[in-house]
């Protein structure tokens, strides 16, 4: 699985981030939007990482990217 994000601030000053996943299923490339979420605070790396972790957990795929979060926790002391 490969993940893509796009973060932006709306004209009314709300921060958003979209999460997409790209993968192969039975030989066919697939892509889907996982979620579009409002980030309560700024687009800092920690806030975006926490939002991404929540989306992965909601879809039950957090174990598929476990090593990624071990590195993040070591670097940023995430909860």
Secondary structure, 3 states (H helix, E strand, C coil): CEEEEEEEECCCCCEEEEEEEEEEECCEEEEEEEEEEEECCCCCHHHHHHHHHHHHHHCCCHHHHHHHHHHHHHHHCCC
